[in-house]
Amino acid sequence: MSSSPEPTPLWELPEPPKAETARKAKPSRAKTASRRGAQNPAPENPVARIVVDIPLTHLDRTFDYRIPEKLHETAVPGCRVRVRFAGQLVDGYLVERADTTEFTGKLAYIDRVTSSEAVLPPALHTLCRSVADRYGGTLSDVLRLAIPSRHAKVEGEPPAEPAPAPQAPETGAWEKYQSGPAFLEAVAERRPANAVWQALPGEDWPRRLAEAAAVAAAAGRGVVMVVPDHRDLTRLHDACSQLMGADSVVALIAGLGPAERYRRWLAVLRGAVRVVVGTRAAMFAPVADPGLFVVWDDGDDVHLDQHAPYPHVRDVLMDRAHAAKGSMLVAGFARTSEAQFLVESGWAQPLVAARPELRAAAPRVTPVGEDFDVARDEAAKAARLPSVAFEAARQSLAGGFPVLVQVPRRGYVPGLACGNCRTSAHCRRCAGPLSLPGGLIDGSPRPPACRWCGVPETNFHCAACGSVRLRAVVVGSKRTAEELGRAFSGFPVRTSGATEVLASVPGKPALVVCTPGAEPIAEGGYGAALLLDGWALLGRQDLRAGEETLRRWMAAAALVRPGTEGGRVFVGAEAGLSVVQALVRWDPGWHASLELAERRELGFPPAMRMASIEGTPDAVAGLLDDLELPESGEVLGPVPLGEVDEDGNAERERALVRVARPDGKALAAEVHAAAGRRDARKASEPIRIQLDPLELI
């Protein structure tokens, strides 16, 4: 942790100017303090290892400073400090106190201790350093994600009393899952165990996770559970509070105000609570003696932090479980390729239900294809519903149950194409995309209009075939709700999407139209679910298109009543697709194994480690030339990002660098070192480096 010697250390303070001789010198504690303003070092361990908050890769290490005698009591390891670095006062963290230093020059003194609260304990510092090394980033970047901003008033509040350990809960519901009781037994006995849990359709997963957390808390260990959004967080927090008491659990979320967020974070740091639930911001929660780490729905892209060094919740919690000798649970209705890799490598055991239990809980899934025959009813034809789905929805409404309708896109009609050849429809003025704005003018529907310039198109002719007919490329949720309202007159239609996401709906007859991820929970379950326009999800230019489509479909289908009680799911996609077959058989593990095999064949994560380098062509080329890759290293690209000019030049490019998994640490270290050399040269062109990115295409 000591600083390496520098030729000209910029952090060294200049020698204080000599003060004029005073007429009456005041008595000094130390005989060496002969000048006014001179500082004496602390009597014990006067050297401080400081992590300075400087976003430069070549300065990603600790620096040695001297602790003055006046700060001997308050300068505790883990506290916030202010130091002079390169002539400026900057923030930092005191990581360690020592008696000696390897630096041969004169050490500068710490300017002041901002707070004596030890907000960076050794375990959190080790975790942040590990995350920075894994993703080729800097420790200061990770600390910004891990430690919230200080709030002085909250810090001065007296600490709360630690909550008592809860009683061991009843865990009989876990017996439906093979190896489920064995996993909880290992958690209760403080033995490390790792598992991938595939929840049954209709499962009360917040209650199951609360039971697992209570088992760990009853054994005296801490728990960290991370979910994608605030709706899942509310359900999980309520379940934990009911089972263990409100004082035993705290919710951490980035949307809290600075005072409340810091108050809850301090409660965790000071050991007042054992169980932490939250969104992505909670993955670094400093719980005492952690024994269980849980991530729900790890395939959701919100688990990937969009700030450097771009850590993923699943990987951070895995590192924490390994370091703390705790247990890790990757849970969800679907299964990602990364989770399947953990199972196939033997690192984790699958927790799945037997087929009889699955058949009793899953709804009946029927694929209807893309170009299905719609019902003869004109309203059903306008709503793009096949006759079998139309009748199932009508029966569900007649039986007193709501119907869920999932639409891939929000809005009215996001895009239009030629009705004959399906060529995209563009504006004749600016070549922008055409869409239907919705609404009426003098009682007639408004004509198509350009989404770029807003000019209406009243006389469309296809540039490819000359046809005057238009068709919807993807019909949005608002237009679908309008069409379903006409098809099922007399029943209310509710929408849930980006502007207004419903948490739940009553168990009464209604049509609930939503976008993926915004499905509200229905009391008693939905009677039917219609998954429209499946080709729009499957046709995306994304390596994870199939995996993401199955995850979204299963999340919606899991809200439907079991098939034994009449629950039906209709998916608008061809039955022969592997994604559709996985949904019909409710076997995400089988589909994840196929995805993982394809990733191995293509050489993509998680089978290999990969780094994405984005920036200007000169910046990308310069960094690639400076990389010293291991033998398994291979560079793909660079390729232009976005449009190119007439000469074929792009403003930004991206290159992919991949290595075998055993060389993953070497790749991260080399990318970090190359970025450090680039910063040392004071390169001005920005560049973005990300390891194991989710988007590769």
N, C-alpha and C positions, 0 to 999 in steps of 0.2 A: 503493500500500500504506500510505500515511501516514494517521494518524487525522484525522478532521475535528473542528474545535473544538466543544466541548460547553459549554452554559451553566454547569453545575455538574458537573464531571467526578468521578464517584464513585470512579474508580480511583486518584485522586490521594492519596498518603499525606500525613498531617499532618506539619508540620515537627517534627523531633525536638526534644524538650525540651532546653533549655540545661543543660549540665552545670556543676556547681560548679567554681570555679577551683581547679586542683590546686596543691599547694605546689611540686611539681617537675614541670614540664611536660616530657614526653618529646619528643625531637626528632622532627619530622614530615618526610616526603618532600616534601610540597607546603606552601607557605607559607600557602595558603588554609585549611588544615585547622586551625583554631584551637580547635575544640570536640571534646571526647572523643566518639567514635562517629560523627563526620561522615564521609561517603564522598566519594571523589573519582571523577569519571567516567573511563572508559577512555581511554587516550591516542589511540586511533584508532577511528573509527566508533562513537561511544559511544551511539548511538540504536539501539534494538532494536524491530523490528516483531514484535509478539506476537499469536498466535492464542490467545485464552483459551478454555478448555473451559467455555463457558456456553451452555446450550440455549435461548437466547432469540433469536428471529429478528432483532429490531431491533439486536442487538449482533453481528451476523454480519459482522465486519470486523476488521482488525488494529488494535491499539492500540500507541502508542509508549511505551516505557519507556527509562530510562537504565541503561546497563551500568556497574556499579562497576568500579574499577580491579582489584580482587581477582579479578573474574570475566572479565577481559579474555581470558585464554587459553582458558578452558573454555566460554565463551559463543559457540559456533560456530553458524552457520546450520543449522537442522534439529534442534537439540538440545531436550530437554525442560527446562522451567524451572518455577519457582513464582513467582507474582507476587501482589501484593495488589490485589484488585479488589472494589470496594464494601465495603471493610473486612474482607474475608475472603481467606485464602490459597487460590488456585486453581491448577490445572495449566494449562500452556500450552506452545506450541511457538514457538521463535524462528525466524521465517521469513527475516528479512533484517536485516543491520546497515547503518546509514547514518550519515552525518556530520551531517545536519540534520533538523529536524522542522517540520511545518507547525502543530503545536500551539503556541499562544501562552502557555499556562500553565506551571506547574512540573511537570516530569516526575517520576514516582515511579521508584525504583530497583528493579531485579529483586531479588527476595528471595534466590533461590539457583538454581543449576543442578542439576537432579536428576540428569542424566547428560549427559556430553559426546558421547555417541554421536549422530551425525547421522541420526536415524531418519526425518526428513522432508526428503529431498532435493528440490531444485527440481522435478524431473520429477513426483514423487509429489504434491507440493503443487499443481502446476498441474492434474494429473489430478483430485484431490479437489475442487478449486475448480470444475472443469468439470462434474463429476458433480453437485455441489450446485446449480449454476446450471441444469443440464438438468432436474432434478426439483423445482426450487423449494424446496430444503432449505437447511440451514446447513452450513458447512464443518466445524464441530465434530462434527456427527452423522456425516459421512462419514469423518472421521479416526478415529472410534471403530471403524468397520468396517474401515478400511485398516491400522491400526497395532495390533498386539497389545499386551497389557499387558507392562510391563517386568519382567524377572527379573534382579536385580542379579548373582547368582552366575553366570548364563549369560553376562551381558554382560562379565564379567571374564575369561572363557575366551579363550585366544589364538585368533585367526582361523585357519581352515583354509586350506590352500594351494588356489589355483584349480585346478579340474579341467582337464586338457588337452582341447583341441578334438577331437571325434571325427572319424573318417574319414567321407567321404561314402558313404552306404549305396547298396545296389542298390534301385532304384525301378521295376523292371519291372512290378510288379503294378499300378501306377498307369496303365499304358497301356490298361487296359480302359475307362478313363473318358475321355470326350472332354474335351480341354483339361487333363487331369490332368498330363501331362508338362510342358506349358507353364507351369502354375502352379508346379510345383516348380523349374523353371528360373528363374523370376522370383525365387523365394525364395533360390535359390543365388546369384543375381547381385545380391542386396540391392536389388531393385526392388519397389516396393509392388504387391501384387496381392490381389484380394478374390474369394472364391469361395464357392458354396453346394454342398456335396458330398452327393449322394444315394448312400449306400452300398448295394451289392448285398446281397440276402439271403444269409446265411451268410458274409458277408465278415469277415475277421479285422481289424476296424476298429482295435483297439488297435495292431496291427502297422503298419497303414497310417499312423496318426497318429504313431507313433514314427519311421517313416521320414521323414515330413515334418519332424518336430522335429530329427532328425539332420541333415537338409539345411541347416536354418537354423543349427544349432549349428556345423556344419563351416565355415560362412561367417563364424563369429565373432559371431553375434547370439544374443540371448536368446529364450526361448520360454515362453509361458504357455498351458497347456491346462487347461480346466475341464470337469468331468463332473458328472452329477447326484448320484451316491451313492458310497459306499465300495466297493461291488462293482466298479463300472466303474473306480474309481480304482486298485484293486488290479491289475486286468488291464492298465491303461494303464501303471502304474508298472513292472510286471514286464516289459512289452514294451520300454519305454525302457531299463531296466537291462540287458536282454540285448543290446540293440543298441548302446548307448553306454557302458555301464559304470555301476555303482551310484553312483560318485562324481560323475557328471555330471548326475544328476537328483535332485530332492527333492520329496517329497509334502507338501502343506500341506492340513490339514483342521482344522475347528473342534473336533473331538472330541479332539485331542491335549491332553495336560496343558500347563499354562502354561509350564513350563520347556522341554519339548521343542518346543513350538510356537514359542517365542521363539528357541530355538537354530536351528531350521531357517530361520526368517524372517531372522535375522541372517546366516546363510550366504548367502542370496539377496542381501541388501542389500550385503554385503561383496564380492560377486562370486565366491564360491567355487564356485557352480554356475550353469550357463547355462539349464537346462531345469527348469521348475516345472510339476508336475501337481497337481491338487487339486480340491476341491469349491468351492462358492460363495465361501468365504473366500479363495481364491487369486486372485480376479480383480484384486486390487490389488497382487499380488506385485511388489516393486520390482526386477525383473531389470535388469541392465545392458545397454544397447543392444538393446532388444527388436526382434525382426524378424518374429515369427510369433505370432499369437494364435488360439486354437482354442476353440470351444465345441461340445461334443457334446450332441445331443438338446436343442436350445434350447427346445423346446415343453414340457419338464418344468417344472411350476410351482415346483419347489424352486430354480430359477435366479433366482427373484424374492426378494430379501431382504425379510424381514418387519419390519425395523427402518427407521425414518425415515432418509433420504428414500425408501426402497423402490426401490433401483436394481436393474436387471436385468443379469445377466452379459453377455448379448449386447450390450446398448447400451454398457456400460462398456468392453468389449474393442474395440468399434468406435471409440469415442473414443480409446482408447490407440493403435490401429493408425493412425488418421489423424494423431495428434500425433507419433508416432514414425516416420512414413513407413514403416511395416511392412506386413505382409500379414495378412489376416483370413480364417479358414476357419470357416464355419458348417456343421456336419456332422451327419448322422443318417440313419436309414432313412426317416423321413418328412420333410415340409417344412411349416413354419408359414407363416401369412399374412405375418408379418414378413419371413421369409426370401424369400418370393416377391416381396414389395415391393422388396427389395434387387435381385433379379434383373430385375424389370420396369423399375426405375428406371435400370438400367445400372451401378449401383454394384458389383455382383458378377456373376461369370459362373457358370453352372451346370456342375457336374462330374457328368455322368450317363453311364451305360454305354449302349452301343448295344443295340437290341432283341434281337439274337441272343444277346448275353451275358446279358441279363436273363432271357430265356426259358430259358436253360440253367441259371440259378442259382435261379430262383424256384420255390416249391412250387406245386402245383395247388390253386387256391382254389375251393371249391364253396359257394355260399350255399344254406341250407336253409330260410330263412324263419322266421317266429316260430311259427306254428301248424302245425308240420310233423307228418307221420305218423310216429309212433314205431314201432319194430320190434315184431313180435308177441311176442317174448320178454318175459315179465313183468318180468324184471330190467332189461332195456333200457328198458321203458316207465317204470319207476320212476325211472330215471336220466335221463329226458327226452332220449333220444338217438334221432334218426331212424335208420331201418334202414341207410342208406348210410354214415352216420358210425359206427354200431355195427360194421358189417362192416369198415370201414377201420381202426378202432382194434383190432379183433381180429386183422386181418392184420398190423398193425404189431407187436403184441405177439408174435404167432407168428413174425415175422421177426427177433425179437431186439432190437427198438428200443423205447424208452419212448414214451409218449403224453402230450402236454401238454394240460391242461384249464384254461382260463382262465375264472374266475367273477368277475363284477363286484364282488361284496361278500364280505367275510369273515363268519365266524360260522356259525350253524346255519341258521335261517330268519329273516332280518332283518325281514320283515314279512308279514302275512297280509291277505287280502281275501276278500270273499264269492265263493264258487265259482260263483254264478249271475250276478250283476250286476257283480262286481269292485269293489264299494264297499269302502273300507278298513274293516277290522275293528277296533272300539274296545272298550275295557273299559266295562262297565256301571256300574262304581263311580266311576272318575275320568276316563273318556273317553280314556285312554291307548291307545297302539297295542298290539295283540296280536302275539305271536310264539310260536314253538315253542322251548322251552328245551332240548330234546334229552334223551336219557337215558331210563331205564326206571324204573317203579315197580311192584313185584311182577310183573315180567316184561312189563308193558304200557308203551307209549310214554307219556311224561308229557303231560298235556293242555296246550292253549295257556294262556299266562299273560300278564298285562299287564307291559310293559316299564317302566312307571312305578311302580306300587304292588305288583307281584308277585303279585296275586291270580289264581288259576287260573280259567279260563273253561271250565266243563264242559257248559254248555247254551247254546251260541251260537245266536242268531237275528239275521239281518241286519235292521238298522233300516230299510233301503230296500225290500227285497222279501220279507223273512221267511224266506229260505232258511237251512238249518242247515249247509250245506256251506262249507268253507273251502278256499282255495287260497293257494299261496305267491306273494307279489308278486315277491320276489327270493329265490332259494334261495342261501344262503351257501356258502362253500367247505367248511366242515366237513360240512354235510348232503350236499353234492355228493360229497365223498370217501366218505361212508358209503354213498350209493346206488351209486356206481361200484364200491365194494368188493363189493357183492352182485352187480352185473351182470357183473363180470369176476373171479369167484372164482378163487383160486389165484395171483393176481398182487399184488404189494405196491402199496400206495397211500401216496404221500408228499404232504405239504402244505407250502406255502411262502406265508407271509403276514406280517402285521404283527408277530406275536410271535416268529416264527422264519422268517427269510428264508434260503433255501438258495442258496449261490453256484453249485453245480454238482451234477449227479447222474451216476452211472455210465451208460454206454451199454448198459444191460440192460433187459429187459422190465419195465416198471413204469408205473403211472399217477401223474402228477405234477399235483396240483390246486393252483392258485395264484390269487392276486388280481393285477390288472394292476400291472405294475412289479416284481413279485417272481418273475419267471420265471427259474429256474435254467438254466444252460447244460448241455446233455447232450453227453457225449462221442460224437462222430460225428453229432450232430444227432438230433432227434426224428423218429420215423416218421410221426407225425400230430399235429395240433393241433385241439382242439375249442374254439371260442370261443362260449361259451354266453351266453344272455340278452342278446343285442346290443341289444334295445330298452331295457334298463335304462340303458345308456350313452348311447344316442342320445336318450332321452327326458328327459335332465336339463335343467333350466331354466338353461341357460348358453349364451351366445353362441358359445362355443368347443366345444360338445358334439360336433359332427361332426369337427372337427379333432382334438380330444383322443381321440375314439374310434378314428379311423384311426391315430393315433400308437401307441396301445396295441395295436391289432390287428397292426400291421406289426412292432412290437418282438417280439411273440410268434411271428408267422409267420416272421420272419427266422431263428428257431432251428430251423426244420424243414428236413429234407433236400430237395434239389431235386426237382422233379416228375419229372425224367428218372430218378431213383432211387427213385421211389415215394412221395415226400413229399406228403401231403395236408393241407389246411386246410379245416375246415368252420366256417362262421360262421352263427350263429343270427340272421339279419336278412334282410329282403326284398331280392331281387336288384336291384330297380329303383332303390334308393337310390344317390345319387352316392358316398357313402362306401363302400358295398359294391363298386360298380363300380371305384372307384380301387384297392381291395384286390385285386380279381380281375385287373385289368390291371397291377397294381403300378405305378401312376402317381400318386404323391402330388403331383407338380408340377401336374398337371391339376386335382386337387381343390383345391390351394392357390390356383390362379388363380380358381376359382369362388368360393372363400371371400373372396378379396381383392376381387373384383367386387361381392359382396354388401356387404362392409364399406364400399366406396366409395359404394354406393347408400344405405346406412343412415347414413353419416357417422360411422363408428366407426374406432378405431385399427386398423391403422397408416395408414389413408388420411387421418385427421385426428388432431390432438393433443387429448387430453381430460384434464381434471382432475376427480377425485372428491373431494367435500367432505362429510364425515360428522361429525355431532355432534348436540347438542340443537337443537330448532327455532329457538330464539333465536340460538344461536351460528352456525348455518348462514345464517340470514337476515341477521344482522349482517355476516358476511363477504361475502355476495353483494352487499349494498348498497354495500360499500366497494370492490368490484372495478371497475376501469376497463378494460373489455375492448376489444380491437381490433374493427375493423368486421366481421370474420368471426365474432366471438364469439356464442355462443348458449348459453342456460341451459336445461337440461332438469330439471324438477322444481321443488322438492324433493319426494321421496316418502318415506313412512314406512318404517322398517326394523323388522321384527318386528311384534308384535301392537300393536293400538291399543285405547284404552279405549272406553267407551260413547259418548263425545262425539267419537270419531274422532281423538283426539290421540295422537301417538306420542312415546315418550321420546327416540327418535333418528330423524333424517332424513338423507337423502343427496340431494345435487344434483350433476348432471354439467354441466360447462362444457366446450364444445368449440369449437375454432378450426381454421382451415385450417393445414396443415403449415407454410407459410412464417411463420405467426404463432405458432409453437410456443414460440420463445424469449421472445416478448413475453408469452405466457400464463404461462410459468414465472416470469418476472420480476415480473409483476403479482401473482401469487399469493403470491410471496415477500414483496413489499412490503406487501400487505394483511395477511399474517400478522405482519409486523413491527410494523405500526401497532396491531394487536390486542394483541400482547405489550406494547407500550409503554403501552397503556391498562390493563395488568395485568388482562386478562380472565381470569376463573377457570374458566369452562366449557371442558372439553377439546374439541378438534376434531382431526380427522384429514384431512390433505390428501395426496392421492396422484395423481401424473401417470401417464397411460397405464396404468390398472389392468387386471389380467387379468380380473377378475370385474366384469361390467357389469350382469348381471341377477340 
